[in-house]
Amino acid sequence: MASVTRSLDKSQSTQQVKTGHPPRSLAFDYQMMVLGAFIVLGAFLDGWAHNHGKVDDSFFTPWHGILYGGYAIAGLRLVLKHFSNVGRGYRWSRALPKGYMLSLMGVGVFGIAGVADMLWHTAFGIEENIEALLSPSHISLLIGALLIVTGPLRAAWADASPDLQSGWRALAPAILGATGVYAMLSFFMAYGYFTEDFSYLVGSRPGGWRQMIDAMGVVALLVPSILLVAHVLFLRRRWRLPFGAVTFMVCAVIALMTWFSLNSPQEFLVLIPMAIAGLIADVLLARFGLTKNVDWLRLMAFVTPFAVVILFMVFAQQLSGQQLWWKIHMWLGTPVLAGVLGFLLSFVAFPPVVPSIAD
């Protein structure tokens, strides 16, 4: 009888230990990082097919097959991990490491949105151009994908292990997760992205309503630069990023966005000015990390979007062999505005200390 009692006590104790989440596994983070990247690449491949006339009126296309195949593999991995941990005694609601239950929810959201997308296409036809980026079913797919892709980022954010707070090995899943968000938001805002067209900058001024043409050009330069600095500030709020992180992020996303709307292989040369802008940001972040002086961070937040915009304009002029048709008021004012917006974002991420009553 005493033996049975001890056995029951041991069983209850074990169950009590497993009421929390399973411990984080860096190996699992890397697996989900790769599968998340597969989903992002699948989305861009489908977008490339839409942009280059490779899509007919059918929902069942090779491009959808790759996108949904990546989703299915990521979903299966999460489900298997969940069931495995449930079998080890963890509660259903906490059977994945911290950060991944939302990814499992994303699997459901993506699946429901996929069915809705098929019905949407059947009822209203295949979307074209900007329509595809604003379709409610596609935006629902975006939400599901972001929940899946950001699992490693949330897991890393919740982990306070001292040996996993710096370096590429520890932070790669978080950086790739944030890059996935940056890429997907860029994808869904492609209509406001400088990789789409150079004609709003160089050569002869396009015909049409001048205010609208000018506004499209300004927005196409502000959106990419502000998206970049917002993601960098978000990550730096939590970690001291390894050198090269910003360069990787901007080059990876701009490479995808360039390929997404590619007209000529020469357009990939845009990675050169983007790499320069990224390296400037990495140097300033490293300086901030060494001095702990927030002024270096605010300088980075101003200089990075400024450099992205001004260097892209120089690149567009050199690549096309044509002059900017913007006057100085616009071609100099736009990068300054981008820098000011980035500078202001730094106060959101790193606000000044609120003084106490005693101060």
C-alpha positions as CSV (number, residue, x, y, z in Angstrom):
1,M,0.0,0.0,0.0
2,A,2.8,2.4,0.8
3,S,4.5,1.5,-2.5
4,V,1.3,2.4,-4.4
5,T,1.0,5.7,-2.5
6,R,4.6,6.6,-3.3
7,S,3.9,5.7,-7.0
8,L,0.8,8.0,-7.1
9,D,2.7,10.8,-5.4
10,K,5.5,10.5,-7.9
11,S,3.0,10.5,-10.8
12,Q,1.3,13.6,-9.4
13,S,4.7,15.3,-8.9
14,T,5.7,14.5,-12.5
15,Q,2.4,15.9,-13.8
16,Q,2.9,19.0,-11.7
17,V,6.3,19.6,-13.2
18,K,4.9,19.4,-16.7
19,T,2.1,22.0,-16.3
20,G,4.4,24.6,-17.9
21,H,5.7,24.7,-21.4
22,P,8.4,22.3,-22.8
23,P,11.9,23.7,-22.8
24,R,13.0,25.6,-25.8
25,S,15.0,23.6,-28.4
26,L,17.4,25.5,-30.6
27,A,17.3,22.6,-33.1
28,F,13.5,22.9,-33.3
29,D,13.9,26.7,-33.8
30,Y,16.2,26.0,-36.7
31,Q,13.8,23.5,-38.2
32,M,10.9,26.0,-38.0
33,M,13.2,28.7,-39.3
34,V,13.8,26.7,-42.5
35,L,10.2,25.8,-42.9
36,G,9.1,29.4,-42.4
37,A,11.6,30.5,-45.0
38,F,10.0,27.9,-47.4
39,I,6.6,29.5,-46.9
40,V,8.0,33.0,-47.6
41,L,9.8,31.8,-50.7
42,G,6.6,30.0,-51.8
43,A,4.6,33.3,-51.5
44,F,7.2,35.1,-53.5
45,L,7.3,32.4,-56.2
46,D,3.5,32.6,-56.5
47,G,3.8,36.4,-56.7
48,W,6.5,36.1,-59.4
49,A,4.1,33.8,-61.4
50,H,1.3,36.3,-61.2
51,N,3.7,39.1,-62.3
52,H,5.0,37.2,-65.2
53,G,1.8,35.8,-66.7
54,K,2.3,32.2,-65.4
55,V,-1.1,32.0,-63.8
56,D,-4.3,30.9,-65.4
57,D,-7.9,31.0,-64.0
58,S,-7.3,27.8,-61.9
59,F,-6.6,27.7,-58.2
60,F,-4.6,24.5,-58.7
61,T,-1.3,25.8,-60.0
62,P,2.3,24.6,-59.4
63,W,3.0,27.9,-57.6
64,H,0.1,27.3,-55.1
65,G,1.4,23.7,-54.8
66,I,4.8,24.9,-53.6
67,L,3.3,27.5,-51.2
68,Y,0.8,25.1,-49.7
69,G,3.3,22.3,-49.6
70,G,5.6,24.4,-47.5
71,Y,2.7,25.3,-45.2
72,A,1.7,21.6,-44.9
73,I,5.2,20.5,-43.9
74,A,5.5,23.3,-41.3
75,G,2.0,22.5,-40.0
76,L,2.8,18.7,-39.8
77,R,6.0,19.4,-37.9
78,L,4.2,21.6,-35.3
79,V,1.4,19.0,-34.9
80,L,3.9,16.1,-34.4
81,K,5.8,18.1,-31.9
82,H,2.6,19.0,-30.1
83,F,1.3,15.4,-29.9
84,S,4.8,14.2,-28.8
85,N,4.8,16.6,-25.9
86,V,1.2,15.8,-25.0
87,G,2.3,12.2,-24.8
88,R,5.0,13.3,-22.4
89,G,2.5,14.7,-20.0
90,Y,2.2,18.4,-21.0
91,R,-1.2,20.1,-21.2
92,W,-2.7,20.5,-24.7
93,S,-2.7,24.3,-24.3
94,R,1.0,24.3,-23.4
95,A,2.4,21.3,-25.3
96,L,4.8,23.4,-27.5
97,P,7.7,25.6,-26.4
98,K,6.9,29.2,-25.5
99,G,6.0,31.1,-28.7
100,Y,4.9,28.2,-30.8
101,M,1.2,27.8,-29.7
102,L,0.5,30.9,-31.8
103,S,2.3,29.2,-34.7
104,L,0.0,26.2,-34.3
105,M,-3.0,28.6,-34.3
106,G,-1.5,30.1,-37.5
107,V,-1.7,26.6,-39.1
108,G,-5.4,26.7,-38.6
109,V,-5.8,30.3,-39.8
110,F,-3.8,29.5,-42.9
111,G,-5.7,26.4,-43.7
112,I,-9.1,28.1,-43.3
113,A,-7.9,31.1,-45.4
114,G,-6.6,28.6,-48.1
115,V,-10.1,27.1,-48.4
116,A,-11.6,30.7,-48.5
117,D,-9.1,31.7,-51.1
118,M,-10.2,28.8,-53.4
119,L,-13.8,29.7,-52.9
120,W,-13.0,33.4,-53.5
121,H,-11.2,32.6,-56.8
122,T,-14.2,30.4,-57.9
123,A,-16.7,33.2,-57.1
124,F,-14.8,36.3,-58.3
125,G,-11.9,35.0,-60.5
126,I,-8.2,35.3,-60.2
127,E,-7.0,38.7,-58.8
128,E,-4.6,40.8,-60.9
129,N,-1.9,43.2,-59.9
130,I,-2.7,45.2,-56.7
131,E,-6.0,43.2,-56.4
132,A,-4.0,40.1,-55.4
133,L,-2.3,42.1,-52.5
134,L,-5.5,43.4,-51.1
135,S,-7.8,40.4,-51.5
136,P,-9.3,39.5,-48.1
137,S,-8.5,35.8,-48.5
138,H,-4.9,36.7,-49.3
139,I,-4.6,39.0,-46.3
140,S,-5.9,36.1,-44.1
141,L,-3.2,33.9,-45.6
142,L,-0.7,36.6,-44.7
143,I,-1.9,36.6,-41.0
144,G,-1.6,32.8,-40.8
145,A,1.8,32.7,-42.4
146,L,3.1,35.4,-40.1
147,L,1.9,33.5,-37.1
148,I,3.8,30.4,-38.3
149,V,7.0,32.2,-39.4
150,T,7.4,34.1,-36.2
151,G,7.4,31.1,-33.9
152,P,11.2,31.0,-33.6
153,L,11.3,34.8,-33.0
154,R,8.8,34.5,-30.1
155,A,10.6,31.5,-28.7
156,A,13.9,33.4,-28.7
157,W,12.2,36.5,-27.2
158,A,10.8,34.5,-24.3
159,D,14.1,32.8,-23.6
160,A,16.4,34.4,-21.0
161,S,19.2,31.9,-21.2
162,P,22.5,33.9,-20.9
163,D,24.3,31.8,-23.5
164,L,21.5,32.4,-26.1
165,Q,21.5,36.2,-26.1
166,S,24.2,37.0,-28.7
167,G,25.9,35.7,-31.8
168,W,24.5,34.3,-35.1
169,R,24.1,30.7,-33.8
170,A,21.7,31.8,-31.0
171,L,19.9,34.6,-32.8
172,A,19.7,33.4,-36.4
173,P,16.1,32.0,-35.9
174,A,15.0,35.3,-34.4
175,I,16.6,37.3,-37.1
176,L,15.2,35.1,-39.9
177,G,11.8,35.3,-38.3
178,A,11.9,39.1,-38.3
179,T,13.2,39.0,-41.8
180,G,10.3,36.8,-42.8
181,V,7.9,39.4,-41.4
182,Y,9.8,42.2,-43.2
183,A,9.7,40.3,-46.4
184,M,6.0,39.4,-46.3
185,L,5.0,43.0,-45.4
186,S,7.1,44.2,-48.3
187,F,5.5,41.6,-50.6
188,F,2.0,42.9,-49.6
189,M,3.0,46.5,-50.1
190,A,4.8,45.9,-53.4
191,Y,2.7,48.6,-55.0
192,G,4.6,51.1,-52.8
193,Y,8.1,49.7,-53.3
194,F,11.0,51.2,-55.3
195,T,11.9,47.9,-56.9
196,E,8.7,48.0,-59.0
197,D,9.7,50.8,-61.4
198,F,12.4,53.4,-62.0
199,S,10.3,55.7,-64.2
200,Y,9.1,57.8,-61.4
201,L,12.7,58.9,-60.8
202,V,14.7,59.0,-64.0
203,G,14.2,59.9,-67.6
204,S,11.3,61.9,-68.8
205,R,8.6,62.8,-66.3
206,P,5.6,60.3,-66.8
207,G,2.4,61.8,-68.0
208,G,-0.7,62.0,-65.9
209,W,-1.8,63.7,-62.7
210,R,1.4,65.3,-61.4
211,Q,0.5,65.1,-57.7
212,M,-0.3,61.5,-57.9
213,I,2.9,60.6,-59.9
214,D,5.0,62.5,-57.4
215,A,3.2,60.9,-54.4
216,M,3.7,57.4,-55.8
217,G,7.4,58.1,-56.1
218,V,7.8,59.4,-52.6
219,V,5.8,56.6,-51.0
220,A,7.8,53.9,-53.0
221,L,11.0,55.2,-51.3
222,L,9.6,55.8,-47.8
223,V,7.9,52.4,-47.4
224,P,11.0,50.1,-47.8
225,S,13.3,52.3,-45.7
226,I,10.9,52.7,-42.8
227,L,10.0,49.0,-42.8
228,L,13.6,48.2,-42.5
229,V,14.5,50.6,-39.6
230,A,11.3,49.5,-37.7
231,H,12.3,45.8,-37.8
232,V,15.9,46.7,-36.8
233,L,14.8,48.8,-33.8
234,F,12.4,46.0,-32.7
235,L,15.2,43.4,-32.7
236,R,17.7,45.8,-31.1
237,R,15.2,46.5,-28.3
238,R,15.7,42.9,-27.2
239,W,19.2,41.9,-28.3
240,R,22.6,43.1,-29.3
241,L,22.5,42.0,-32.9
242,P,25.5,40.3,-34.5
243,F,27.4,42.3,-37.0
244,G,26.0,41.9,-40.5
245,A,22.4,41.3,-39.3
246,V,21.0,44.5,-40.9
247,T,23.0,44.0,-44.1
248,F,21.5,40.5,-44.3
249,M,18.0,41.6,-43.7
250,V,17.9,44.4,-46.2
251,C,19.8,42.4,-48.9
252,A,17.6,39.3,-48.5
253,V,14.3,41.3,-48.7
254,I,15.4,43.5,-51.6
255,A,16.7,40.5,-53.5
256,L,13.3,38.9,-53.1
257,M,11.4,42.0,-54.1
258,T,13.6,42.6,-57.1
259,W,13.1,39.0,-58.3
260,F,9.4,39.3,-57.6
261,S,9.1,42.0,-60.3
262,L,12.2,41.3,-62.3
263,N,12.5,42.8,-65.8
264,S,16.2,42.5,-66.2
265,P,19.0,40.7,-64.3
266,Q,20.8,44.0,-64.1
267,E,18.3,45.1,-61.5
268,F,19.9,42.8,-58.9
269,L,22.8,45.3,-58.8
270,V,20.5,47.2,-56.5
271,L,21.9,44.9,-53.8
272,I,25.2,46.9,-53.9
273,P,23.8,50.2,-52.5
274,M,21.5,48.3,-50.2
275,A,24.5,46.4,-48.8
276,I,26.3,49.7,-48.2
277,A,23.3,51.1,-46.3
278,G,23.1,47.9,-44.3
279,L,26.8,48.0,-43.4
280,I,26.4,51.6,-42.3
281,A,23.6,50.5,-39.9
282,D,25.7,47.6,-38.6
283,V,28.6,49.8,-37.8
284,L,26.4,52.3,-36.0
285,L,24.7,49.6,-34.0
286,A,28.0,48.1,-33.0
287,R,29.1,51.6,-31.8
288,F,25.9,51.9,-29.8
289,G,26.6,48.4,-28.3
290,L,30.1,49.5,-27.2
291,T,29.2,52.9,-25.8
292,K,25.7,52.3,-24.5
293,N,25.1,55.9,-25.7
294,V,21.6,56.0,-27.2
295,D,22.6,58.8,-29.5
296,W,24.4,56.3,-31.7
297,L,21.1,54.3,-32.0
298,R,19.2,57.4,-32.9
299,L,21.9,58.3,-35.5
300,M,21.5,54.8,-37.0
301,A,17.7,55.3,-37.1
302,F,18.2,58.5,-39.1
303,V,21.1,57.5,-41.3
304,T,19.9,54.1,-42.4
305,P,16.6,55.1,-44.1
306,F,18.4,58.2,-45.4
307,A,21.1,56.0,-47.0
308,V,18.6,53.5,-48.4
309,V,16.8,56.3,-50.3
310,I,19.7,58.4,-51.4
311,L,21.8,55.4,-52.5
312,F,18.9,53.9,-54.4
313,M,18.4,57.2,-56.3
314,V,22.1,57.3,-57.3
315,F,21.8,53.6,-58.3
316,A,18.7,54.2,-60.4
317,Q,20.4,57.1,-62.2
318,Q,23.6,55.1,-62.9
319,L,21.8,51.9,-64.0
320,S,19.4,53.7,-66.4
321,G,22.0,56.1,-67.7
322,Q,19.4,58.9,-67.3
323,Q,19.1,61.9,-65.1
324,L,16.7,62.2,-62.2
325,W,13.7,64.3,-63.3
326,W,12.9,65.2,-59.7
327,K,14.1,68.7,-58.6
328,I,16.3,69.1,-55.6
329,H,13.3,69.8,-53.4
330,M,12.1,66.2,-53.8
331,W,15.3,64.2,-54.4
332,L,17.0,65.6,-51.3
333,G,13.8,66.2,-49.2
334,T,12.6,62.6,-49.5
335,P,15.7,60.9,-48.0
336,V,15.7,63.6,-45.2
337,L,12.0,62.8,-44.5
338,A,12.8,59.1,-44.4
339,G,15.6,59.8,-41.9
340,V,13.4,62.0,-39.7
341,L,10.7,59.2,-39.6
342,G,13.3,56.7,-38.7
343,F,14.7,59.0,-36.0
344,L,11.2,59.4,-34.5
345,L,10.7,55.6,-34.5
346,S,13.8,55.3,-32.3
347,F,11.9,57.2,-29.6
348,V,9.1,54.6,-29.8
349,A,11.6,51.7,-29.4
350,F,13.9,53.5,-26.9
351,P,11.9,56.2,-25.2
352,P,13.6,58.7,-22.8
353,V,13.6,57.8,-19.2
354,V,10.5,59.1,-17.4
355,P,11.6,61.1,-14.4
356,S,10.4,60.2,-11.0
357,I,8.7,62.7,-8.6
358,A,11.9,63.0,-6.6
359,D,13.7,64.1,-9.8
